[in-house]
Amino acid sequence: FTTIKVNRPAPQAAANGTMGYYRPDDISVGDLDGDGNYELVLKWMPSNQQDNGFNGYTSPCVIDAYRMDGTQLWRVDLGLNIRSGNHYTQFLVYDFDGDGKAEMICKTAPGSKDGKGEYVSKAGTETGVTGVDNSKRYVNSRGHIDNGEEFLTVFNGMTGEAMHTIFYSPSHAATDFPKAATTYNTSAWEDTNNNRGNRYNAAVAYLDGTDKLPSAIMQRGYYNRCYIWAVDWNGTTLNTR
């Protein structure tokens, strides 16, 4: 084994002002620079993280990239409109466009910033994405995010720069590809605590065989409704398969 030093984020405030202190959490690996060696992509978990079934305000989810010698490549801050906990941010690190370098794909929201410090909405090609209010917070009185726009973003593996951002599907409202903010649909998800509709999983799949490009597989919803969404990245745009 080897040991590297990572750059712990400074504590950040949740929407109610309580501070979250960060510890290392999930890690994925991928060849981010195309040199044949793996880099590490590390998700940081704040101390005020919450499971879906519980109320509480959380600090933002933060994701870093490191070389195996400990050199930090970038940091992505998903902001207060992405709740922190084990069920929320499922980040995929893989070479989706076949250029020999891995990208990262994950769910984002208004206020999410890429590795260059820019809002991910700037990488959109739809006015509904580029025109969002990144200062708006959609955290309700119980600490859940039950409203607002929801995005999917692909990040450059070397720089952390957002390369394309699209609307996430399905939305809070359990509808496909909304063009604006939506509200959590309690009758569709069959719960009132923003739990079932805010559980996520993700995977990578070669749907056309291993000689073709892979797809990002995004899953939302437990127990009542479960949606599975296949998305392709061709180096320029994210497209629904």
N, C-alpha and C positions, 0 to 999 in steps of 0.2 A: 504494500500500500504506500501511498504518498500523502503528505499533509500540505495543504496550501492555506494561506491566510486570505479570508474574504472580507469585504468592506461592509460591515454591518450598517444598515441605514440608520440615520438619526431617528429618534422617536417622532412619531407624527400624531396629530390630533385627529380624533374621529369627529363626526358632525356635531356632537354635543360637547366637544372640547376635551374629553378624556384622552389620555395619551396611550398609544400603543408602542410597545418595545419589541424589537424584531429579533427572531431566531431563524436559523436556516431551516427550510422545509423541503419540499419536493425538488428533485434535480432531474433534468433530462440531459442527454448528451447528443452532440451532433458536430459534424465538421463544418464549422461556420465560415472558415476562410479558404477551404479547398486545398489545404496542404496535406491531407491524408491523416491528420491527427484529430482526435476528438477535443472539442471544447465543452465546458459545463455551462448549463443554463439553470440558474438557481432561483427558486421562488422563496421569498421571505414571508414569514407568518408573524403578524403582530400579536401581542399578548392579549388583546381584546377581540380576537377572532371569535366568530360565533357559528354554531351549527344552524342549519336552516330552520329547524324546529323551535329555536329559542330566540327571544327578543334580545336586543343589545346593539349598541353602536360599535362599528369597527373602523380601525384605521385602514388606509389604502393597502392594497396588494402591490408588492414591489418585486420585479424580476430583473436579475443581473445575468451577465455573461462573462465567463472567465476562461482564460487559457489555463492549461494544466500547470503552468508555473505561477499562477496566481494573478497574472495581469488581467485587470478588469477591462472588458471591451465596451460595455454599455450598461445603462440602467433604464428600465421602463417603469413608470409609476402609473398604475391603472386608475388612481383617483378615488374619490369618495362614492362615485356612482357604481362601483363594483364592490360588492361586499366581500370581506375576507373570511375564509373558512375552507374546510376541506372539500366542500361540494361545489365550489363556484368556479375557480379559474383552472381549467384544464388546458395547459399550453402544449402545443405540438411543435417539436423541433425535428425537422426533416428536410431533405432536398426535394421540394415539391415541383420545381421547374426543370430539374435535370441539368443544372449548370455546374454541378459538383460542389455547391455550397448550400448548407442547410439554412432554411428560414425558420421563423417562429410564427405560429398562427394562434391567436386566442381571442376570446370575447373581450370587447372594450366598451366604452361609454363616453358621453360628454365629460370632459375633464381629464380623460386619459392622455398621458404624454409619452412620446416615444423616446428613443435613446438620444435624440438630438434636442430634447426639451420642447418639442413642438406638439401641439394637440394632434391626436390621430385623425381627427375630422378633416384636417387639411389634406389628407391623402385620399379623400373621397372624390368621386366623380359625379355624384348626385347632389343637387342643391339642398335636399333634405339632410344630407350628411354634412356638407361643408358649411351650411348655415346654422348649425346648432349653437345654442348658448352654452359655452363651456364653463361658465361661472355658476350655472344652475345646479343645485343639489336636489336629488330626488329621494333623499332618505326620509322615511316617514317617522312618526312619533315613537315607533317601537324599534327603530334602528334598521328596518328592512328597506330595500329598494323595490318599490312597487309601482314605479312610474318612470317615464322618460324614454328617450331613444336608446336603442341597444345596437351595437355594432360588432362586426367581425373584422379584425385587422391582421394583415400579414406584415411582418417586420423583417428587415434586412438582417441577416445573421451576423455580419461583420460590424455593422454600425448601430443596429437597433432602430434604424429609421423606418417609420411607417411607409410602406410602399403602396398599399391600397386598403381602403376602408369601405365596407358595404354595410347595409342594414342586416342585423342578425335575424335569423328565421328559425322557429317562430318567435313572436314578440311576447311581452307580458300578457297581451290580450289573447294569446294563442292564435294569432293570425300570421299569415305569410307576408314577409317583405313590406312592412309598414313604411310609409313615407314621412312619418312624424312620430312624436311621442305617443305612447300608449299606456294604458292603465292595466294592472294585474286583474285578470278575469277570474273571480273566485268561483263562478259556476263552471267554467271550462276546466279549471285545474282541480275543482272539488275540494278546496280548502280555503281557510280565511286567514292563515298566518304566513302566506308567501313562502310556503315550504315546498310543496310538490312541484310547482312550476319553476323553481329556482335550484333544481338539482341537475348537475351537468356531468357528462362524461365525454371523452373524445378518443379518437384513434386514427391511425393511418392505414389505408388499404390500397392495394394494387387491384383496382376493379377491372382493368383491361389486360391484366397479366403483368409479370415483372419486367417485360421488355418495353412497357409504356410508363407514363408518368403516374405517380400515386395521387390519391385524393385525401383530403382532410375530412374526417367523419366526425360531425358534431352532434351530440345527443342532449336533449332537454326533456325533463319531466319524468317523474316516478309515479307509480301506483295507479293513477287514472289515465293520463295521457303520456305517451312517450313518442317524441319526434326524433327522427334520425335524418340528418342533412349531409349530403356529400358535396364538397366544394373543391374545385380545381384552381390551382395557381399556375398560370402559364408564363410568369415572369413579368407580366404587365397588369393583368386584371384577375380578380377573384371571380369565378363563375360557378353557378350552381350546376351540378351534374344531374 
